[in-house]
Amino acid sequence: MDGILPLWKPKGLTSHDCVFKLRKILKTKKVGHTGTLDPEVTGVLPICIGRATKIAEYLTEAGKAYEGEVTLGFSTSTEDASGEKVAEQKVTETIQRAQILEVLNSLTGKIEQTPPMFSAVKVNGKKLYEYARAGIEVERPTREITIYEITLLDDRTEFTGETISFRFRVKCSKGTYIRTLAVMMGERLGYPAHMSDLIRIEAAGFSLEDCLTFAEVEGFMESEQTEEFLLPLERGLFHLPKFQISDKVAKKVLNGAVLEQTEDVIFEKGQPFVMVDPADKAIAIYQIHPTKEGLIKPVKVLAQES
């Protein structure tokens, strides 16, 4: 059983919970997720099964898209609706649509973010949420992320009330915390804020329309229709450059051979690219050799296991 399963992650489960549950349903241990989703977040969670677990890191590298809701008026310890209220300031003014659009525009492009204390980012070998649960505040690393696009999903021209909520859609790079983005929106509008709802609508090229629920997967397993829900691992490598090779070269690639760089191989150093056979099947991931001029070397061989 090899391939990618775009799962609809329900609220209340961690990504690891989803993997554990699927191992029981699919009766296989080789199951891995492609980046954590917080328990309260629903939506697209691509799951790698069998040989596809070899490419999980490449799915994680691909961009993501979310639909979320930010609420102005109070902030929380976790930056989302599950945390305790830590600061409150009632909204006393009418916020104009133009103000919100200006803030969203200011947060588009390359920006710096500091991960929330309740996150899986590691500091000195320990996850931040472990420090947070112990009541220990540590210095968090600021990092650069990219917001490709933010769209306001609200038709109002004026926003009023002691708390104000509005929905948005965002396309972003890996490593982006939408919770923190919601807090940043609030800061730029002059109020404490938190993320009050979030759905991941796209990850690694998979959308909500591609996703299956646990019940649907169980149904396919009961009717022995595994081919109906497992997508080929090539779908998870869509964002990487491809290089087609002959059957003769494919045999060498399957043995993990270091090869001479031809004129057709014009990729940058450090850029992984996919070796595909004449049938367009991905058989390995290669890169320009980091130290030996004129050679390319395998990063991962995706051969069928015997």
C-alpha positions as CSV (number, residue, x, y, z in Angstrom):
1,M,0.0,0.0,0.0
2,D,1.8,3.1,-1.3
3,G,0.6,6.6,-2.0
4,I,-0.8,9.8,-0.6
5,L,-4.1,10.2,1.3
6,P,-5.4,13.8,1.5
7,L,-7.3,13.5,4.8
8,W,-10.0,15.9,6.2
9,K,-8.7,16.4,9.7
10,P,-11.5,16.9,12.2
11,K,-11.4,19.2,15.1
12,G,-10.1,17.8,18.4
13,L,-7.4,15.5,17.0
14,T,-3.7,16.2,16.7
15,S,-1.9,15.2,13.5
16,H,-0.3,12.3,15.4
17,D,-3.7,11.2,16.5
18,C,-4.7,11.0,12.8
19,V,-1.7,8.9,12.0
20,F,-2.4,6.5,14.9
21,K,-6.0,6.1,13.8
22,L,-5.1,5.5,10.1
23,R,-2.5,2.9,11.1
24,K,-5.3,0.9,12.6
25,I,-7.7,1.5,9.7
26,L,-5.1,0.7,7.0
27,K,-3.4,-2.1,9.0
28,T,0.1,-0.7,8.2
29,K,2.7,1.0,10.3
30,K,4.2,3.0,7.4
31,V,2.0,6.1,7.8
32,G,3.3,9.7,8.3
33,H,1.8,13.2,8.3
34,T,3.3,16.2,6.5
35,G,3.4,18.8,9.2
36,T,1.3,19.4,12.3
37,L,-2.1,21.0,12.4
38,D,-3.3,22.2,15.8
39,P,-6.0,20.1,17.4
40,E,-8.7,22.9,16.9
41,V,-7.8,23.4,13.3
42,T,-9.7,21.4,10.6
43,G,-9.0,20.8,7.0
44,V,-6.4,19.4,4.6
45,L,-3.8,17.0,6.1
46,P,-1.9,15.0,3.4
47,I,-0.9,11.6,4.8
48,C,2.0,9.6,3.3
49,I,1.6,5.8,3.2
50,G,4.2,3.2,2.4
51,R,6.9,4.4,0.0
52,A,5.4,7.8,0.0
53,T,6.7,8.4,3.5
54,K,10.1,8.9,1.9
55,I,8.8,12.2,0.3
56,A,6.9,13.6,3.4
57,E,9.5,16.3,3.9
58,Y,9.0,17.6,0.3
59,L,5.2,17.9,0.8
60,T,6.0,19.9,3.9
61,E,8.0,22.3,1.9
62,A,5.1,23.2,-0.5
63,G,2.9,26.2,0.2
64,K,-0.3,26.2,2.1
65,A,-3.6,28.1,2.2
66,Y,-6.1,28.8,5.0
67,E,-9.4,30.4,5.7
68,G,-9.4,31.9,9.2
69,E,-11.2,34.3,11.5
70,V,-9.6,37.0,13.7
71,T,-11.4,38.5,16.6
72,L,-10.4,41.9,17.9
73,G,-11.0,42.9,21.6
74,F,-9.0,40.3,23.5
75,S,-5.9,38.1,23.2
76,T,-5.3,34.7,24.6
77,S,-2.4,32.7,26.0
78,T,-2.3,30.4,22.9
79,E,-3.2,33.1,20.3
80,D,-6.3,31.1,19.4
81,A,-9.8,30.4,20.9
82,S,-8.6,27.5,23.1
83,G,-6.4,29.7,25.4
84,E,-7.0,31.8,28.5
85,K,-7.8,35.5,28.1
86,V,-4.7,37.5,28.8
87,A,-5.5,41.0,27.6
88,E,-8.7,42.8,26.9
89,Q,-9.6,46.1,25.2
90,K,-13.1,46.7,24.0
91,V,-13.4,48.1,20.5
92,T,-14.7,51.7,20.9
93,E,-14.4,52.9,17.4
94,T,-15.9,52.0,14.0
95,I,-13.2,50.3,12.0
96,Q,-13.4,51.0,8.3
97,R,-13.0,48.4,5.6
98,A,-10.1,50.5,4.1
99,Q,-8.2,50.2,7.5
100,I,-8.4,46.4,7.4
101,L,-7.4,46.2,3.8
102,E,-4.4,48.4,4.5
103,V,-3.3,46.1,7.3
104,L,-3.7,43.0,5.2
105,N,-1.6,44.6,2.5
106,S,1.1,45.6,5.0
107,L,1.3,41.9,6.0
108,T,1.8,40.6,2.5
109,G,5.2,39.6,1.2
110,K,8.2,38.7,3.3
111,I,7.6,39.4,7.0
112,E,9.1,38.3,10.3
113,Q,7.2,36.3,12.9
114,T,8.0,35.1,16.4
115,P,6.4,31.7,17.0
116,P,3.8,31.5,19.8
117,M,4.9,29.9,23.1
118,F,2.2,27.2,22.5
119,S,3.9,25.8,19.4
120,A,6.1,22.8,18.4
121,V,9.1,25.0,17.5
122,K,12.2,23.7,19.4
123,V,14.5,25.8,21.6
124,N,17.5,24.0,23.1
125,G,16.0,20.6,22.1
126,K,12.7,21.2,23.8
127,K,9.4,22.2,22.2
128,L,8.0,25.6,23.1
129,Y,4.7,24.3,24.3
130,E,6.6,22.2,26.9
131,Y,8.1,25.3,28.4
132,A,4.7,27.0,28.2
133,R,3.0,24.2,30.1
134,A,5.7,24.5,32.8
135,G,5.2,28.2,33.0
136,I,8.6,29.0,31.7
137,E,9.1,31.9,29.3
138,V,12.0,31.5,26.9
139,E,13.4,33.6,24.1
140,R,11.9,32.6,20.8
141,P,13.6,32.7,17.5
142,T,12.2,35.2,15.0
143,R,12.1,33.9,11.5
144,E,11.2,35.2,8.0
145,I,8.1,33.8,6.3
146,T,6.3,34.7,3.1
147,I,2.6,35.7,2.9
148,Y,1.8,35.4,-0.8
149,E,-1.7,36.7,-0.6
150,I,-4.4,37.7,2.0
151,T,-8.0,38.3,1.0
152,L,-10.7,39.8,3.2
153,L,-13.8,37.5,3.1
154,D,-16.2,40.0,4.5
155,D,-18.4,42.4,2.5
156,R,-19.0,45.0,5.3
157,T,-17.7,48.6,4.8
158,E,-17.8,49.3,8.5
159,F,-17.1,47.1,11.5
160,T,-18.6,47.9,14.9
161,G,-19.0,46.3,18.3
162,E,-17.1,45.7,21.5
163,T,-15.4,42.8,19.8
164,I,-15.1,42.6,16.0
165,S,-14.5,39.4,14.0
166,F,-13.8,39.1,10.3
167,R,-12.7,36.2,8.1
168,F,-9.8,36.1,5.7
169,R,-8.0,33.7,3.3
170,V,-4.3,33.5,3.2
171,K,-1.7,31.8,1.0
172,C,1.7,31.4,2.7
173,S,5.0,29.6,3.0
174,K,5.8,26.8,5.4
175,G,6.5,27.9,8.9
176,T,3.8,30.5,9.0
177,Y,1.7,30.7,12.2
178,I,-1.8,31.9,11.3
179,R,-2.5,32.4,15.0
180,T,0.4,34.9,15.1
181,L,-0.7,36.5,11.9
182,A,-4.1,37.2,13.5
183,V,-2.4,38.7,16.5
184,M,-0.4,40.9,14.2
185,M,-3.5,42.1,12.4
186,G,-5.0,43.1,15.7
187,E,-1.8,45.0,16.8
188,R,-1.8,47.0,13.6
189,L,-5.5,47.9,14.1
190,G,-4.7,48.9,17.7
191,Y,-6.3,46.1,19.6
192,P,-5.5,42.8,21.3
193,A,-6.7,39.9,19.1
194,H,-6.7,36.2,18.6
195,M,-7.5,33.6,15.9
196,S,-11.0,32.5,16.6
197,D,-11.4,29.9,13.8
198,L,-9.1,28.2,11.2
199,I,-9.5,25.8,8.3
200,R,-6.6,24.7,6.1
201,I,-8.0,24.7,2.6
202,E,-4.9,23.7,0.7
203,A,-1.6,21.9,1.4
204,A,1.0,20.5,-0.9
205,G,-1.2,20.9,-3.9
206,F,-4.2,19.1,-2.3
207,S,-7.5,21.0,-1.7
208,L,-10.6,20.3,0.4
209,E,-12.2,18.7,-2.6
210,D,-9.5,16.0,-2.6
211,C,-10.0,15.1,1.0
212,L,-11.6,12.0,2.5
213,T,-12.9,11.6,6.0
214,F,-12.0,8.7,8.3
215,A,-15.4,7.1,7.6
216,E,-14.9,7.2,3.9
217,V,-11.4,5.6,4.2
218,E,-12.9,2.9,6.3
219,G,-15.6,2.3,3.7
220,F,-13.0,1.9,0.9
221,M,-11.0,-0.5,3.1
222,E,-14.0,-2.6,3.8
223,S,-14.8,-2.9,0.1
224,E,-11.1,-3.5,-0.7
225,Q,-10.9,-0.4,-3.0
226,T,-7.6,1.0,-1.8
227,E,-6.9,2.4,-5.3
228,E,-9.9,4.6,-4.9
229,F,-8.4,6.8,-2.2
230,L,-4.6,6.5,-2.5
231,L,-3.1,9.1,-4.9
232,P,0.3,8.4,-6.5
233,L,3.4,9.8,-4.7
234,E,4.1,11.9,-7.9
235,R,1.2,14.2,-6.8
236,G,3.3,15.2,-3.8
237,L,6.3,16.2,-5.9
238,F,4.4,18.5,-8.3
239,H,6.4,21.6,-7.1
240,L,9.8,20.1,-7.8
241,P,11.6,20.3,-11.2
242,K,11.4,17.0,-13.3
243,F,14.1,15.4,-15.4
244,Q,13.2,12.5,-17.6
245,I,15.6,9.7,-18.2
246,S,15.9,6.5,-20.3
247,D,15.3,3.0,-19.0
248,K,19.1,2.4,-19.2
249,V,19.8,5.4,-16.9
250,A,16.9,4.5,-14.7
251,K,18.6,1.2,-13.8
252,K,21.6,3.1,-12.5
253,V,19.4,5.6,-10.7
254,L,17.6,2.8,-8.9
255,N,20.9,1.6,-7.6
256,G,21.7,5.0,-6.2
257,A,24.4,5.8,-8.8
258,V,26.3,9.2,-8.8
259,L,26.0,10.4,-12.5
260,E,27.6,12.8,-14.8
261,Q,25.8,16.1,-15.1
262,T,24.6,16.6,-18.7
263,E,23.9,19.9,-20.4
264,D,20.2,19.3,-19.8
265,V,20.6,19.4,-16.0
266,I,20.6,23.1,-15.3
267,F,19.3,23.1,-11.7
268,E,20.9,25.2,-9.0
269,K,23.0,23.6,-6.3
270,G,20.9,22.4,-3.4
271,Q,17.8,22.3,-5.6
272,P,16.2,18.8,-5.4
273,F,14.8,17.5,-8.7
274,V,12.9,14.4,-9.6
275,M,14.2,11.7,-11.9
276,V,11.2,10.3,-13.8
277,D,11.3,7.2,-16.1
278,P,9.8,7.1,-19.6
279,A,6.4,6.3,-18.0
280,D,6.7,9.5,-15.9
281,K,7.0,7.5,-12.7
282,A,9.2,9.2,-10.0
283,I,12.1,6.9,-9.2
284,A,14.5,9.1,-7.3
285,I,15.3,12.6,-6.1
286,Y,18.7,14.0,-7.1
287,Q,20.6,17.2,-6.7
288,I,23.8,18.7,-8.1
289,H,26.7,17.2,-6.2
290,P,27.7,19.7,-3.5
291,T,31.5,19.0,-3.7
292,K,32.2,17.2,-7.0
293,E,32.0,19.4,-10.1
294,G,30.1,17.9,-13.0
295,L,28.3,15.2,-11.0
296,I,24.8,14.7,-9.7
297,K,24.0,12.6,-6.7
298,P,20.9,10.9,-5.2
299,V,19.1,12.3,-2.2
300,K,16.5,9.6,-2.1
301,V,15.7,6.6,-4.2
302,L,12.0,5.9,-4.4
303,A,12.3,2.4,-5.8
304,Q,9.6,-0.2,-5.2
305,E,10.6,-2.2,-2.1
306,S,10.8,-5.9,-2.6
